[in-house]
Amino acid sequence: MNAEIVIFSGRAHPRLADEICAHLSVPRSLVRVTRFANDCLEVQLQANCRERDVYLIQPLVAPVQEHLVELLLMADAARGASAGRVTAVMPHYSYARSDKKDAPRISIGGRLVADLLVTAGVDRVLTLTLHSPEVHGFFSVPVDHLHALRELAEHFRKRDLSRAVVLSPDLGYAKSAAAFARRLGLPVAAGAKERFSDSKVTISAIIGDVADRDVIVVDDEIARGTTVLELLTVLRRQEVRSISIACTHGVFADGALEKLAAAEDVTEIVCTNSVPVPDDHPKLTVLSVAPALAEAIRRTHDGQSVSVLFEQ
């Protein structure tokens, strides 16, 4: 594709957008957001979009609804300005957790928001570590679904892993945890979890050997930290050597980071910058996904394969 790349960012995570732009040597074009007296938003893209390859960087983070509407308005503005192609770059698609109907008369937000994005003018989606891979199928436009296992593995590869084991908090993430473990040449275990509500889970057992081992707990997202805090209780009964916690999306709502860091047996918490996180916490290590997202944008623009980014 020969059209010029134009990159805009909403207000959700401009720091990540600037990192991506720096890797691509492309300036971040400005966006003007106006709030009217009736609380409605208006967006103006302050760069030429005509026949351009437009990328809108906006993870869906709190306030999620505000940032979602902002992204929809940016997409609509780009389409109205005759953009050649509009790609929504959503490092965190928070509505992916609303992916099934597990109770009567509830909405499936993951599918609805996907439809809204396409209706607004999005031609392609670039995202990172969806909560459920099936959410990929909610979109009627092409989706490039990246993961951060490479970045996480490179971090842990620097330490002594002779007594380490990778632990998935539940069987739902066991496949990704196993892929992460293969990158490090480690065994894998999983928790037997049952969720009762957004704030209550139980882990009845751990499938696999974790006793007297350095446990690396890996998950897609830590929001309230309810699952991991419950898992710590179970691991203490197993008399493990040490505990590290790793995830892609460090949402850390309701003081989750402080609660996890307060545990003396937790040596390190690792996440990526897919969402805004504090970078000065003594137990927190933040890995950048900007190089991977920038490379995916470059390959998409040039019509090259993005799948090579998954290769081990």
C-alpha positions as CSV (number, residue, x, y, z in Angstrom):
1,M,0.0,0.0,0.0
2,N,1.5,3.3,-1.1
3,A,-0.7,5.7,0.9
4,E,0.9,7.7,3.6
5,I,0.5,6.6,7.3
6,V,-1.3,9.0,9.6
7,I,-1.5,8.2,13.3
8,F,-3.9,9.7,15.8
9,S,-4.3,9.0,19.5
10,G,-7.2,9.5,21.8
11,R,-6.8,10.5,25.4
12,A,-6.6,7.0,26.8
13,H,-2.9,6.4,26.4
14,P,-1.0,9.1,24.5
15,R,2.4,8.0,26.0
16,L,2.1,4.6,24.3
17,A,1.1,6.3,21.0
18,D,4.2,8.5,21.2
19,E,6.4,5.4,21.7
20,I,4.8,3.7,18.6
21,C,5.2,6.8,16.5
22,A,8.9,7.0,17.6
23,H,9.5,3.5,16.4
24,L,7.8,4.2,13.1
25,S,9.4,7.7,12.7
26,V,6.0,9.0,12.0
27,P,4.7,12.1,13.9
28,R,1.5,11.8,16.0
29,S,-1.2,13.9,14.4
30,L,-3.3,16.0,16.7
31,V,-6.9,15.4,17.8
32,R,-9.1,18.1,19.1
33,V,-11.8,16.9,21.5
34,T,-14.5,19.3,22.6
35,R,-17.1,18.7,25.3
36,F,-20.4,20.6,24.9
37,A,-22.6,21.9,27.7
38,N,-24.9,18.9,27.3
39,D,-21.8,16.6,27.9
40,C,-21.6,15.4,24.3
41,L,-18.2,15.0,22.7
42,E,-17.0,16.3,19.3
43,V,-13.8,15.1,17.7
44,Q,-11.8,16.9,15.0
45,L,-8.8,15.2,13.4
46,Q,-6.3,17.9,12.7
47,A,-4.4,16.3,9.8
48,N,-5.3,15.4,6.3
49,C,-6.8,11.9,6.0
50,R,-7.8,11.8,2.4
51,E,-6.7,8.4,0.9
52,R,-4.3,8.0,3.8
53,D,-3.7,4.8,5.8
54,V,-5.1,6.0,9.2
55,Y,-4.4,4.4,12.6
56,L,-6.3,5.3,15.7
57,I,-4.6,4.3,18.9
58,Q,-6.9,3.9,21.8
59,P,-7.0,1.2,24.5
60,L,-10.4,0.8,26.2
61,V,-9.4,1.8,29.7
62,A,-11.2,3.7,32.5
63,P,-13.3,5.7,31.9
64,V,-14.0,3.0,29.3
65,Q,-17.3,4.4,27.9
66,E,-15.7,7.9,27.5
67,H,-12.7,6.4,25.6
68,L,-14.9,4.1,23.5
69,V,-17.1,7.0,22.3
70,E,-14.0,9.0,21.6
71,L,-12.6,6.2,19.4
72,L,-16.0,5.8,17.6
73,L,-16.0,9.6,16.8
74,M,-12.4,9.5,15.6
75,A,-13.3,6.6,13.3
76,D,-16.4,8.4,12.0
77,A,-14.3,11.6,11.4
78,A,-11.6,9.7,9.5
79,R,-14.2,7.9,7.3
80,G,-15.9,11.3,6.7
81,A,-12.6,12.7,5.7
82,S,-12.2,10.1,2.9
83,A,-9.5,8.0,4.7
84,G,-8.2,5.2,2.5
85,R,-8.3,2.7,5.4
86,V,-9.1,3.1,9.1
87,T,-7.4,0.8,11.6
88,A,-8.4,0.8,15.3
89,V,-5.3,0.0,17.4
90,M,-6.8,-1.2,20.7
91,P,-4.0,-2.7,22.8
92,H,-6.6,-3.5,25.4
93,Y,-10.1,-4.4,24.4
94,S,-11.8,-4.5,27.8
95,Y,-15.2,-5.5,26.4
96,A,-13.6,-8.9,25.5
97,R,-14.6,-10.0,29.0
98,S,-18.2,-9.7,28.0
99,D,-18.0,-12.6,25.5
100,K,-20.8,-15.0,26.4
101,K,-24.3,-15.2,27.7
102,D,-23.9,-16.9,31.1
103,A,-27.0,-15.6,32.7
104,P,-30.5,-14.7,31.5
105,R,-31.2,-11.4,29.7
106,I,-27.6,-10.1,29.8
107,S,-25.9,-8.2,27.0
108,I,-22.9,-9.5,25.1
109,G,-20.8,-6.3,25.1
110,G,-17.9,-7.7,23.2
111,R,-19.9,-8.4,20.1
112,L,-21.9,-5.1,20.4
113,V,-18.9,-2.9,20.7
114,A,-17.3,-4.8,17.7
115,D,-20.4,-3.9,15.6
116,L,-20.2,-0.3,16.8
117,L,-16.6,0.1,15.7
118,V,-17.3,-1.3,12.2
119,T,-20.5,0.9,11.9
120,A,-18.4,3.9,12.8
121,G,-16.0,3.3,10.0
122,V,-13.2,0.9,11.2
123,D,-11.9,-1.2,8.4
124,R,-9.4,-3.2,10.5
125,V,-8.5,-3.9,14.1
126,L,-5.1,-4.4,15.8
127,T,-5.4,-5.7,19.4
128,L,-3.4,-7.4,22.0
129,T,-4.2,-10.5,24.1
130,L,-7.9,-10.7,24.0
131,H,-9.5,-12.2,27.2
132,S,-11.0,-14.9,25.0
133,P,-9.7,-15.8,21.5
134,E,-13.3,-16.3,20.3
135,V,-13.9,-12.5,20.6
136,H,-11.8,-12.3,17.4
137,G,-14.8,-13.7,15.6
138,F,-17.1,-11.0,16.8
139,F,-15.6,-8.6,14.2
140,S,-16.7,-8.6,10.6
141,V,-13.5,-6.9,9.5
142,P,-9.9,-8.3,9.6
143,V,-8.4,-8.5,13.1
144,D,-4.7,-8.8,13.9
145,H,-4.6,-10.4,17.4
146,L,-1.1,-10.1,18.9
147,H,0.2,-11.3,22.2
148,A,2.9,-10.3,24.6
149,L,4.3,-13.8,25.4
150,R,7.6,-12.9,23.7
151,E,8.2,-9.8,25.7
152,L,7.3,-11.5,29.0
153,A,9.5,-14.6,28.2
154,E,12.5,-12.4,27.3
155,H,12.2,-10.7,30.7
156,F,12.1,-14.0,32.7
157,R,14.8,-15.6,30.6
158,K,17.3,-13.4,32.3
159,R,16.9,-15.2,35.7
160,D,17.7,-18.6,37.1
161,L,14.9,-20.9,36.0
162,S,16.3,-24.2,37.2
163,R,13.5,-24.6,39.8
164,A,10.8,-22.6,38.0
165,V,7.3,-23.6,36.9
166,V,4.7,-21.6,35.0
167,L,1.2,-21.5,36.6
168,S,-2.0,-20.5,34.9
169,P,-4.7,-19.3,37.4
170,D,-7.3,-21.3,35.6
171,L,-7.8,-23.8,32.8
172,G,-9.2,-21.1,30.5
173,Y,-5.7,-19.5,30.2
174,A,-3.8,-22.8,30.3
175,K,-3.2,-23.0,26.6
176,S,-1.5,-19.5,26.5
177,A,0.4,-20.4,29.7
178,A,1.7,-23.6,28.1
179,A,2.9,-21.5,25.1
180,F,4.7,-19.2,27.5
181,A,6.2,-22.1,29.3
182,R,7.5,-23.6,26.1
183,R,9.3,-20.4,25.3
184,L,11.2,-20.8,28.6
185,G,11.5,-24.6,28.5
186,L,9.5,-24.9,31.8
187,P,6.8,-27.2,33.0
188,V,3.3,-25.8,33.4
189,A,0.5,-26.1,36.0
190,A,-3.0,-24.7,36.3
191,G,-5.4,-23.7,39.0
192,A,-8.9,-25.3,39.2
193,K,-10.9,-22.0,39.5
194,E,-14.6,-21.4,39.9
195,R,-15.9,-17.8,39.6
196,F,-19.0,-16.7,41.5
197,S,-19.0,-13.0,40.8
198,D,-16.6,-10.3,39.6
199,S,-15.2,-10.1,43.2
200,K,-15.5,-13.7,44.4
201,V,-13.6,-16.8,43.1
202,T,-12.4,-20.0,44.6
203,I,-9.4,-22.2,43.6
204,S,-10.0,-25.7,44.9
205,A,-6.7,-27.2,43.7
206,I,-3.6,-26.8,41.6
207,I,-3.1,-29.3,38.7
208,G,0.6,-29.9,38.5
209,D,3.7,-29.8,40.7
210,V,4.5,-26.5,42.3
211,A,5.9,-27.5,45.7
212,D,9.4,-26.2,46.4
213,R,9.5,-24.4,43.1
214,D,9.8,-20.8,41.9
215,V,6.3,-20.1,40.6
216,I,5.6,-17.7,37.7
217,V,1.9,-16.9,37.7
218,V,0.9,-15.8,34.2
219,D,-2.5,-14.4,33.1
220,D,-3.9,-12.1,30.4
221,E,-5.2,-9.4,32.8
222,I,-5.2,-8.4,36.4
223,A,-8.1,-6.2,37.3
224,R,-9.1,-6.4,40.9
225,G,-6.6,-9.2,41.5
226,T,-9.2,-11.4,43.1
227,T,-8.0,-14.6,41.3
228,V,-4.3,-14.0,42.0
229,L,-4.9,-13.2,45.7
230,E,-6.9,-16.4,46.1
231,L,-4.1,-18.3,44.2
232,L,-1.5,-16.9,46.6
233,T,-3.4,-18.5,49.5
234,V,-3.4,-21.9,47.8
235,L,0.3,-21.6,46.9
236,R,1.4,-20.9,50.4
237,R,-0.1,-24.2,51.5
238,Q,2.1,-25.8,48.8
239,E,5.2,-24.3,50.3
240,V,6.6,-22.8,47.1
241,R,10.0,-21.2,47.0
242,S,9.0,-17.8,45.5
243,I,6.1,-16.3,43.5
244,S,6.4,-13.9,40.5
245,I,3.2,-12.5,38.8
246,A,3.1,-11.7,35.1
247,C,0.3,-10.4,32.9
248,T,-0.3,-8.5,29.7
249,H,-2.9,-6.0,30.9
250,G,-2.1,-4.5,34.3
251,V,-5.5,-2.8,35.0
252,F,-4.9,-2.9,38.8
253,A,-8.3,-1.6,39.8
254,D,-9.4,-1.0,43.4
255,G,-5.8,-1.0,44.8
256,A,-5.0,-4.4,43.3
257,L,-1.3,-3.5,42.8
258,E,-0.8,-2.5,46.4
259,K,-2.6,-5.6,47.7
260,L,-0.4,-7.9,45.5
261,A,2.8,-6.1,46.3
262,A,2.1,-6.2,50.0
263,A,2.5,-10.0,49.9
264,E,6.0,-10.7,51.1
265,D,6.3,-13.9,49.1
266,V,5.6,-12.1,45.8
267,T,9.1,-11.1,44.5
268,E,8.0,-9.3,41.4
269,I,5.0,-8.1,39.4
270,V,5.4,-7.8,35.6
271,C,3.0,-6.3,33.1
272,T,3.2,-4.4,29.8
273,N,2.2,-0.9,29.0
274,S,-0.8,-1.9,27.0
275,V,-2.7,0.3,29.5
276,P,-1.4,3.2,31.6
277,V,0.4,1.9,34.7
278,P,2.6,3.4,37.3
279,D,6.3,3.1,36.4
280,D,7.8,3.9,39.8
281,H,6.4,1.0,42.0
282,P,9.3,-0.9,43.6
283,K,7.8,-4.4,42.8
284,L,6.4,-3.5,39.4
285,T,8.3,-4.0,36.1
286,V,6.7,-2.6,33.0
287,L,7.6,-4.0,29.6
288,S,6.9,-2.0,26.4
289,V,4.7,-3.4,23.6
290,A,5.3,-0.4,21.5
291,P,7.9,-2.1,19.3
292,A,5.6,-5.0,18.5
293,L,2.6,-2.8,17.8
294,A,4.7,-0.5,15.6
295,E,6.1,-3.5,13.6
296,A,2.5,-4.8,13.2
297,I,1.4,-1.4,11.9
298,R,4.4,-1.2,9.5
299,R,3.7,-4.7,8.2
300,T,0.0,-4.0,7.8
301,H,0.8,-0.8,5.9
302,D,3.3,-2.6,3.6
303,G,1.0,-5.6,3.0
304,Q,3.3,-8.0,4.7
305,S,2.5,-10.9,7.0
306,V,1.9,-10.0,10.7
307,S,2.0,-13.7,11.8
308,V,5.8,-13.7,11.8
309,L,5.5,-11.7,15.0
310,F,4.2,-14.8,16.7
311,E,7.1,-17.0,15.8
312,Q,9.1,-18.4,18.7
